[in-house]
Amino acid sequence: MAMKKDAFLNPKAILTSMCGMLLGVVIYCGVIAPLFKDGTYSETAGETFRDTGLGMGVGVLVVGAVWLIAIAFIRRGKNGNEHGR
C-alpha cells in the first residue's frame, strides 16, 4: 500500500499521527515497560516516563510542529504564486 503525497501535506493526518505516537509512548511507559523491568509498578512507570517518555514526547511534538510549519509555508508559497501570475 503506497502512501499518497496528499497525506504528507494534510495537517489533520499529521495531528492524528502525532496523537497516535504520543499515545504509544504513554502506553509503553505505563504498561509495557513495567511488565519487563524489575521494581514496583509506580517506580518503573515513573522512571521510564522520566527517562524515555519525556524525551520521546518532546521529540514527537517538535517534529510535528516543524512539519506543520513547513506545510503552512508550502501552502503559502503555492497560494502566493497562483495569485501573483
C-alpha positions as CSV (number, residue, x, y, z in Angstrom):
1,M,0.0,0.0,0.0
2,A,1.6,3.3,-1.2
3,M,1.0,6.5,0.7
4,K,-0.4,9.3,-1.2
5,K,1.5,12.5,-1.4
6,D,-1.5,14.4,0.0
7,A,-1.2,12.6,3.3
8,F,2.2,14.2,3.9
9,L,0.7,17.7,3.4
10,N,-2.6,17.1,5.3
11,P,-2.4,18.8,8.8
12,K,-5.2,16.5,10.1
13,A,-3.3,13.4,9.1
14,I,-0.1,14.8,10.8
15,L,-2.0,15.6,14.0
16,T,-3.6,12.2,14.0
17,S,-0.2,10.6,13.6
18,M,1.3,12.7,16.4
19,C,-1.5,11.8,18.8
20,G,-1.0,8.1,17.9
21,M,2.7,8.3,18.6
22,L,2.2,10.1,21.9
23,L,-0.4,7.5,22.9
24,G,2.2,4.8,22.0
25,V,4.8,6.5,24.3
26,V,2.3,6.7,27.2
27,I,1.3,3.0,26.7
28,Y,4.9,2.0,26.6
29,C,5.8,3.9,29.8
30,G,2.7,3.0,31.7
31,V,2.0,-0.6,30.6
32,I,4.8,-2.3,28.7
33,A,7.9,-1.1,30.5
34,P,6.6,-2.0,34.0
35,L,5.9,-5.6,32.8
36,F,9.5,-6.2,31.7
37,K,11.5,-4.2,34.3
38,D,12.2,-5.0,37.9
39,G,10.8,-2.9,40.7
40,T,7.4,-1.7,41.7
41,Y,4.9,-0.5,39.1
42,S,5.0,3.1,40.2
43,E,8.8,3.3,40.4
44,T,9.2,1.6,37.0
45,A,6.5,3.6,35.3
46,G,7.7,6.9,36.7
47,E,11.4,6.2,35.9
48,T,10.5,5.1,32.3
49,F,8.4,8.2,31.8
50,R,11.1,10.5,33.0
51,D,13.9,8.7,31.2
52,T,12.2,7.8,27.9
53,G,8.7,9.2,27.8
54,L,9.5,12.9,28.1
55,G,12.3,12.8,25.5
56,M,10.2,10.8,23.0
57,G,7.2,13.0,23.7
58,V,9.1,16.2,23.2
59,G,10.7,14.8,20.0
60,V,7.3,13.9,18.6
61,L,5.9,17.4,19.4
62,V,9.0,19.2,17.9
63,V,9.0,17.1,14.7
64,G,5.2,17.5,14.3
65,A,5.4,21.3,14.9
66,V,8.2,21.7,12.4
67,W,6.2,19.6,9.9
68,L,3.1,21.7,10.3
69,I,5.0,24.9,10.0
70,A,6.6,23.6,6.8
71,I,3.2,22.7,5.4
72,A,2.0,26.2,6.2
73,F,4.9,27.7,4.3
74,I,4.4,25.4,1.3
75,R,0.7,26.3,1.1
76,R,1.5,30.0,1.5
77,G,4.0,29.7,-1.3
78,K,1.6,27.9,-3.6
79,N,-1.2,30.4,-2.9
80,G,1.2,33.3,-3.4
81,N,2.4,32.0,-6.8
82,E,-1.1,31.4,-8.0
83,H,-2.4,34.9,-7.2
84,G,0.8,36.6,-8.4
85,R,0.6,35.5,-12.0
